[in-house]
Amino acid sequence: MQAVWYERKGTAREVLQFGERPLPEPGPDEVRVRVHISAVNPSDTKQRGGARGNVTMPFPVVIPHQDGAGVIDAVGSGVDPRRIGQRVWIYEATLGRPHGTCAQYTVVPAFKAVHLPDRADFEAGACMGIPVMTAHRCVMADGPVLGKTILVHGGAGAVGFYAIQVARMAGAARVVATVSREAQARQALAAGAHDVINYRQEDVGARMREITGEAQCVDRVIEVAFGQNLPVNLPLMKPGGVIATYASDAVPEPSIPFWPMLAKDLTVRFVLVYAMSQAAHDDAAAFITSALSGGELKHQYHECFAMQDCARAHEATESMSVVGKVLVKID
């Protein structure tokens, strides 16, 4: 089969290879998927690049990418053979395993290949794993958001774009998103944000108070830059509020203002999709199935690269300047 792989950590152009690899066979409780679309996530590029000093290869050869979509073409023992021919989206393909979705075929545990409703195409399916499961957990892990005010930082990012939609679908009264430029503002509004704040041009705290008419106005924050935005978020939080965060790259070891946060009885929810319980994964998958079946989710794509151009796909993801999901078409 054709595949992209790497045998050492490094930059995309240095280490990614394209060519022939052995066809994998499904083991017990596994399925093999003929992949149509593979998605690139920041965690994929960080894993390949050796982020945070993690330069040890987990396996001699790694086929990258956690997420993708395709059709089941073979099953192992313990899996209903009627699943052969089923359209599926895949999540966490390389979690503890060497073979991801950037190949014509991949093998995953059967439960990680989730039925893709006929209404959704493979491009949409490939976007569901890390971004939507993370967004769902951030929004819903701490109880209903019906009638609440939600602040989504990075509203045009892969997670933020879907977090806006999850919050709106769950009945949030007001969803406000922060962005850094006009193209991102358009995407956040398209996702359903009631209001958008350009944090490079406006004072986020002042704008939130203006929008809501309250000094302490936010029930829940969905946060992509926890350490950097904590001074912004803290004054806006209502007592008992929640900051659900899935990243803090700019300030990786933030200082916590313990007493001010204690005084508001705040909760900080750390969300890492790879560490989520299976129940949380299942809840997110059920939400995704329902939303895709009803055509309720919007998607944003930057570009779909050829397999031979996978290095460019990684570079686009790493640039942080693109708006929309980076995909790889598997021929």
MOQUITA-V627763 format. One record per pair of residues at least 24 apart in sequence whose ideal C-beta (glycine too) atoms are under 8 Angstrom apart, sorted by the first residue. I is the first residue (numbers start at 1). GAP is how many residues later the second one is. D is the distance in whole Angstrom. If there is no record, write none. Layout:
i;gap;d
I;GAP;D
I;GAP;D
This chain:
i;gap;d
1;102;6
1;103;4
1;104;5
2;101;7
2;102;5
2;305;6
2;328;8
2;329;7
3;60;5
3;99;7
3;100;3
3;101;7
3;304;8
4;59;7
4;60;7
4;98;4
4;99;7
4;303;6
4;306;4
4;324;8
5;56;5
5;57;6
5;58;5
5;59;7
5;97;8
5;98;8
6;42;6
6;55;8
6;56;6
6;58;7
7;50;7
7;53;7
7;54;6
7;55;8
8;49;6
9;39;7
9;40;6
9;41;4
9;45;8
9;46;5
9;47;8
9;48;7
10;38;8
10;39;7
10;40;7
11;38;7
12;33;7
12;36;7
12;37;8
12;298;7
12;299;4
12;300;8
12;302;4
12;303;6
12;306;8
13;298;5
13;302;8
15;33;7
16;32;7
16;48;8
16;294;6
16;295;5
16;298;7
18;289;6
18;290;5
18;292;7
21;40;8
21;42;7
21;82;6
23;82;6
24;75;6
24;81;6
24;82;7
24;83;4
25;49;7
25;51;8
25;82;7
26;48;5
26;49;6
26;50;4
26;53;8
26;81;5
27;49;5
27;50;8
27;80;7
28;48;5
28;49;5
28;50;5
29;47;6
29;48;8
29;49;5
29;50;6
29;80;6
29;81;6
30;45;7
30;46;4
30;49;7
30;77;5
30;78;7
30;79;6
30;80;6
31;41;5
31;43;7
31;44;5
31;45;7
31;48;6
31;52;6
31;57;8
31;76;7
31;77;7
31;78;8
31;79;5
31;82;5
32;40;7
32;41;6
32;42;4
32;43;7
32;73;6
32;74;7
32;75;5
33;35;7
33;37;5
33;38;7
33;39;6
33;40;7
33;55;6
33;57;6
33;68;8
33;72;7
33;73;6
33;74;8
33;75;7
33;80;6
34;36;5
34;37;5
34;38;8
34;39;5
34;70;7
34;71;6
35;33;5
35;34;7
35;35;4
35;55;8
35;66;5
35;67;8
35;68;6
35;69;6
35;70;7
35;71;6
35;295;5
36;32;8
36;33;6
36;34;5
36;35;7
36;86;4
36;293;8
36;294;6
37;31;6
37;32;5
37;33;7
37;85;4
37;86;5
37;88;7
37;89;4
37;267;7
37;290;6
37;291;7
37;292;6
37;293;7
38;27;5
38;29;7
38;30;4
38;62;7
38;63;4
38;64;5
38;65;8
38;88;6
38;289;7
38;290;4
38;292;6
39;26;6
39;27;8
39;28;4
39;29;6
39;62;7
39;87;4
39;88;6
39;90;7
39;286;6
39;287;7
39;288;6
39;289;8
40;25;6
40;273;5
40;274;6
40;276;8
40;277;5
40;285;8
40;286;4
40;287;7
40;288;7
41;24;7
41;25;6
41;26;6
41;88;8
41;89;5
41;90;7
41;117;7
41;276;7
42;116;8
42;275;6
42;276;8
43;87;7
43;231;8
44;50;8
44;56;8
44;270;7
44;273;8
45;269;5
45;272;5
45;273;5
47;47;8
48;266;7
49;269;8
58;38;8
58;40;7
59;39;4
60;38;8
61;37;6
62;32;7
62;36;5
62;38;7
63;31;7
63;35;7
63;36;5
63;37;5
63;38;8
63;39;6
63;40;5
63;43;7
64;30;7
64;36;5
64;38;5
64;246;8
65;28;7
65;29;7
65;35;4
65;36;4
65;37;4
65;263;7
66;25;7
66;26;5
66;27;5
66;28;6
66;29;7
66;34;6
66;35;7
66;63;6
66;64;6
67;24;6
67;26;7
67;34;6
67;59;6
67;60;7
67;61;7
67;62;4
67;63;6
68;25;7
68;32;8
68;33;3
68;34;8
68;38;7
68;57;8
68;58;5
68;262;8
69;47;6
69;53;4
69;54;8
69;55;8
69;56;3
69;57;4
69;59;8
70;31;8
70;52;7
70;260;7
72;41;6
73;32;7
75;35;7
76;34;8
78;32;8
79;31;5
83;27;7
83;30;8
86;27;8
86;29;6
87;28;7
87;29;4
87;31;7
87;35;8
87;38;7
88;25;4
88;26;6
88;27;6
88;28;5
88;37;7
89;24;8
89;25;5
89;27;5
89;36;4
89;37;7
89;39;5
89;40;7
89;199;8
90;24;8
90;39;7
91;37;7
91;38;3
91;39;7
91;42;6
91;182;8
91;190;8
92;37;7
92;38;8
92;181;7
92;182;6
95;179;6
101;25;8
101;229;8
102;205;7
102;208;6
102;226;6
102;228;7
103;227;7
104;226;6
104;227;8
114;171;5
114;174;7
114;175;7
115;174;7
116;176;7
117;172;7
117;175;5
117;176;4
119;173;6
119;174;6
119;175;8
119;176;5
120;172;4
123;176;7
123;178;6
123;181;7
123;204;6
124;168;7
124;173;7
124;175;5
125;167;8
126;199;8
126;201;6
127;31;8
127;172;6
127;198;5
127;200;8
128;160;5
128;164;8
129;144;8
130;28;8
130;29;8
130;143;5
131;27;4
131;28;5
131;30;8
131;31;5
131;194;8
132;30;5
132;34;8
132;152;7
132;155;8
132;156;6
132;165;8
133;140;5
133;143;7
133;147;8
133;148;6
133;151;4
133;152;8
133;155;8
134;25;5
134;112;5
134;137;6
134;139;5
135;24;5
135;25;8
135;27;4
135;28;4
135;30;8
135;31;5
135;87;7
136;26;8
136;30;5
136;147;7
136;148;4
136;151;5
136;152;8
137;107;8
137;134;5
137;136;7
137;139;6
137;143;6
137;147;6
138;25;6
138;84;5
138;106;4
138;107;8
138;108;6
138;131;7
138;133;5
139;24;6
139;27;4
139;28;5
139;31;6
139;81;7
139;83;6
139;105;7
140;26;7
140;30;7
140;143;7
140;147;8
141;103;7
141;128;6
141;130;7
141;139;7
142;78;7
142;100;5
142;102;7
142;125;6
142;127;6
144;26;7
144;27;7
145;25;5
145;26;7
145;27;5
145;74;7
145;75;6
146;24;7
146;25;4
146;26;7
146;27;8
147;24;7
147;25;7
147;26;5
148;24;5
148;25;6
148;71;4
148;72;6
149;24;6
149;25;5
149;26;8
149;27;7
149;63;6
149;68;6
149;69;5
149;70;5
149;71;8
150;24;7
150;25;5
150;26;7
150;68;7
150;69;7
150;70;5
150;71;8
150;72;7
151;25;5
151;26;8
151;27;7
151;57;7
151;67;5
151;69;7
151;70;5
151;71;7
151;82;7
151;85;7
152;24;7
152;25;5
152;26;7
152;36;8
152;41;7
152;69;8
152;70;4
153;24;8
153;25;5
153;68;7
153;69;7
153;70;5
153;71;5
153;72;6
153;76;6
154;24;7
154;25;8
154;70;4
154;71;7
155;24;6
155;29;7
155;32;8
155;33;4
155;36;7
155;38;6
155;41;7
156;27;7
156;28;4
156;29;8
156;31;4
156;32;5
156;35;8
156;144;8
156;167;6
157;67;6
158;167;6
159;63;8
159;65;7
159;87;6
160;28;7
160;62;7
160;64;6
161;26;6
161;27;7
161;30;5
161;137;8
161;139;6
162;29;8
162;135;7
163;59;5
164;24;6
164;27;4
164;28;5
164;29;5
165;26;5
165;27;6
165;126;8
165;131;8
165;132;6
165;133;7
166;121;7
167;55;8
168;24;4
169;122;7
169;127;6
174;37;8
174;38;7
176;32;6
176;35;6
178;26;6
183;140;5
184;139;6
187;113;6
187;136;6
187;137;7
190;108;6
190;110;8
191;107;6
192;106;8
204;28;5
205;27;6
205;30;6
205;31;6
208;28;5
209;27;8
220;24;7
221;24;8
223;24;8
225;24;7
225;25;5
225;26;7
226;25;7
226;28;6
226;42;8
227;24;3
227;25;7
227;26;7
227;27;3
227;28;8
228;26;8
230;24;6
230;26;8
230;27;7
234;26;6
234;27;7
234;30;8
234;32;8
237;27;6
237;29;6
238;26;8
239;25;5
239;26;6
240;24;7
240;25;5
240;26;8
240;27;8
241;25;6
241;26;7
242;24;7
242;25;5
242;26;8
242;27;6
243;24;7
243;25;5
243;26;7
244;25;4
244;27;6
245;24;7
245;25;6
245;26;7
246;24;8
246;25;5
246;26;7
246;27;8
299;26;7
300;24;4
300;25;6
301;24;5
301;26;6
302;24;5
302;25;8
303;24;7
304;24;7
304;25;5
305;24;7
306;25;7
307;24;6
